[in-house]
Amino acid sequence: MTGSNPGRDVVRKKEKSMATIKVQGMKCQHCAETARKALEEIEGIRKVAVNLDTGKIDYEGNAPIEVIRAAIEGKGYRVVE
């Protein structure tokens, strides 16, 4: 049987928007996990990766920076430009 499977012919791709923020105050793995979980709870954020050594958080999604900043700063860390 040749041909295509109609259910697999159409692949919808969501637009991916990668961004990085710099965060001060993360000192340990627990801090990194707290910051990661805070971002993962935001609607529109799909992936979060925290680099404790650089203090940077990479995330994929389309959430307003004000919401992201509030989530991080609400946990006691500081978002820096």
HELIX and SHEET records of a PDB file:
HELIX    1   1 PRO A    6  ASP A    9  1                                   4    
HELIX    2   2 GLN A   29  GLU A   40  1                                  12    
HELIX    3   3 ILE A   65  GLU A   73  1                                   9    
SHEET    1   A 4 ILE A  45  ASN A  51  0                                        
SHEET    2   A 4 LYS A  56  GLY A  61 -1                                        
SHEET    3   A 4 MET A  18  GLN A  24 -1                                        
SHEET    4   A 4 ARG A  78  VAL A  80 -1                                        
END                                                                             
